[in-house]
């Protein structure tokens, strides 16, 4: 998403139009995504099941919970690979004017 803001300023009696582009990131903060809360809920459910279930040992529960959190971290990293921090570009300087 790109926003363009065009302003006019007077410098030494000459009017000059400046175009400023502001680019934004493509990903959201982790706390606003459902993936984080799903990973946290899965982690808690697996650990609780390990302590209270006879079918799942505690060691295996911690292993599965670690795998869930590692998968979440990798998925966030992949989501952020193509995005960058917001930055402002002055079009007149970019053209060399």
C-alpha positions as CSV (number, residue, x, y, z in Angstrom):
1,X,0.0,0.0,0.0
2,X,1.5,3.3,-1.1
3,X,0.2,6.8,-0.1
4,X,1.3,9.8,-2.1
5,X,1.3,13.3,-0.5
6,X,2.0,16.2,-2.9
7,X,2.9,19.5,-1.3
8,X,3.9,22.8,-2.8
9,X,6.6,25.0,-1.2
10,X,8.3,28.2,-2.2
11,X,12.1,28.2,-2.3
12,X,13.8,31.5,-3.5
13,X,10.6,32.6,-5.2
14,X,10.1,29.4,-7.1
15,X,7.2,27.0,-6.5
16,X,8.2,23.4,-6.3
17,X,6.0,20.3,-5.9
18,X,7.3,17.6,-3.7
19,X,5.8,14.1,-3.9
20,X,6.4,11.9,-0.9
21,X,5.7,8.2,-1.0
22,X,5.1,6.3,2.3
23,X,5.3,2.5,2.1
24,X,3.9,0.3,4.8
25,X,4.7,-3.3,5.9
26,X,2.6,-6.2,4.7
27,X,2.5,-8.1,8.0
28,X,0.7,-7.3,11.2
29,X,2.1,-7.3,14.8
30,X,2.1,-10.8,16.2
31,X,-0.2,-10.0,19.0
32,X,-3.0,-9.0,16.5
33,X,-2.9,-12.3,14.6
34,X,-5.0,-15.4,15.3
35,X,-1.9,-17.6,14.7
36,X,-0.2,-16.4,17.9
37,X,-3.3,-17.1,20.1
38,X,-3.8,-20.5,18.4
39,X,-0.1,-21.4,19.0
40,X,-0.4,-20.4,22.7
41,X,-3.6,-22.3,23.1
42,X,-2.1,-25.4,21.4
43,X,1.0,-25.2,23.6
44,X,-1.1,-24.9,26.8
45,X,-3.4,-27.8,25.7
46,X,-0.6,-30.1,24.9
47,X,1.3,-29.4,28.1
48,X,-1.8,-29.8,30.2
49,X,-2.7,-33.0,28.4
50,X,0.8,-34.3,29.1
51,X,0.4,-33.8,32.9
52,X,-3.2,-35.1,33.2
53,X,-3.5,-37.8,30.4
54,X,-2.3,-41.4,30.7
55,X,-2.0,-41.6,26.9
56,X,0.6,-38.8,26.6
57,X,3.8,-38.7,28.6
58,X,5.1,-35.4,30.0
59,X,8.3,-35.7,28.0
60,X,6.5,-36.3,24.8
61,X,4.1,-33.4,25.6
62,X,6.9,-31.0,26.0
63,X,8.4,-32.2,22.7
64,X,5.2,-31.6,20.9
65,X,4.7,-28.2,22.5
66,X,8.2,-27.2,21.5
67,X,7.5,-28.3,17.9
68,X,4.3,-26.2,17.9
69,X,6.2,-23.1,19.0
70,X,9.1,-23.7,16.7
71,X,6.6,-24.0,13.8
72,X,5.0,-20.7,14.8
73,X,8.4,-18.9,14.9
74,X,9.3,-20.2,11.5
75,X,6.0,-19.2,10.0
76,X,6.3,-15.7,11.4
77,X,9.8,-15.5,9.9
78,X,8.5,-16.6,6.5
79,X,5.7,-14.0,6.7
80,X,8.1,-11.2,7.4
81,X,10.7,-12.1,4.7
82,X,9.0,-10.0,2.0
83,X,8.0,-7.0,4.2
84,X,10.1,-4.0,5.3
85,X,9.7,-1.2,7.8
86,X,7.7,1.8,6.8
87,X,9.8,4.4,5.0
88,X,9.3,7.8,3.4
89,X,10.8,8.5,0.0
90,X,11.1,12.1,-1.3
91,X,10.4,11.9,-5.1
92,X,12.4,15.0,-5.9
93,X,15.6,13.7,-4.3
94,X,15.0,10.2,-5.8
95,X,15.0,11.8,-9.3
96,X,18.1,13.7,-8.6
97,X,16.4,17.1,-8.7
